[in-house]
Amino acid sequence: MAGALSVLKRIYLTIYNWTIFFGWFQVLYLALKTLKESGHEHVYDAIEKPLLYAQSAAVLEILHGLVGLVRSPITATLPQISSRLYVVWGILWSFPETQSHILVSSLVISWSITEIIRYSFFGTKEALGSAPSWLLWFRYSTFLLLYPTGITSELGLIYTALPYMKESEKYCIRMPNTWNFSFVYSYAAILVLGIYVPGSPHLYSYMLGQRKKALSKSKRE
């Protein structure tokens, strides 16, 4: 019984990882194609659907960690996925004025390259039991550049959206109301920006530790 469950787990994770891989591959292909043919102003329109699907599907990774399908700690997975969902849905989708910004291009290129490597690594590992050493090196090395460019793009887009949040008052709750409660979306965005300050270095340090551990283990093997 345990053996059958293990096989089912590997099949599921293999399908999951390769499905999301193809989603992010589509994002990268469309982003680069649109950049070349039409310019950065049109990148979001070209990649919106695959971007929303691919990034939203990452919510399952939180569930995977909670039920023990994967060993990734929730403390690392949750903030990264949450911040990305916030940028995708809470910024880009919610405020179309930000969609033509050049930072959208740097954001999706940084994210998609990272995820193409990550999902292909785990997809290969689940399907074959191991991944080639070159793929492992890319998995634990490309973030050195792509994490800073991705984070910078996220911060820049949140900041860019602030005036549109204030002007539209979207998602705001004003008093008086039945709940005697007020909520200003732009203030929440500023709070998110503040969380990035300690959160980003912490996550980067965690990934550096994971890189050292993974590459050291690879050399011993």
Secondary structure, 3 states (H helix, E strand, C coil): CHHHHHHHHHHHHHHHHHHHHHHHHHHHHHHHHHHHHCCHHHHHHHHHHHHHHHHHCCHHHHHHHHHCCCCCCHHHHHHHHHHHHHHHHHHHHCCHHHCCCHHHHHHHHHHHHHHHHHHHHHHHHHHHCCCCHHHHHHHCCCHHHHHHHHHHHHHHHHHHHHHHHHHHCCCCECCCCCCCCCECHHHHHHHHHHHHHHHHHHHHHHHHHHHHHHHHHHHHC
